[in-house]
Amino acid sequence: MAATTEAVHAPGTGARRNEKVGNVVSTKMQKTIVVEVEMRKAHAKYKRIVRSTKKFYAHDEQSSARMGDVVRIRETRPLSKLKRWSLEEIVRRSALGQIEDAEPKTEIKAAS
């Protein structure tokens, strides 16, 4: 996944905020998601494309993002110790989340 790191001017906010696109790797916290952004950069000496990843904690007010979703996050003021990003939009839904939602949860009763 290519990361977008250019500054974007949001109309009405008066501030330039960075935006990044990445995969949701964790939704275990309340109103917080962990987004992993992959960056590709040519090595300075050897010119080989080097892949590196970085995790960002983002605020998800409605808890709408699911594991595996591709999301766009935007830089914001510090919301907690680690959270400096907020969920802007869900670019693509994961097939994993749809399978989990479709499966009916059945209880297994022990035979007595």
Protein Blocks (a to p, Z undefined) as FASTA:
>chain_A
ZZdfbdcddehklpacdddddddfbfkbghiacdddddddddfklopacddddddddddf
komacghiacdddddddfbfklccdcfbdfbacfklmmmmmpccddddddZZ
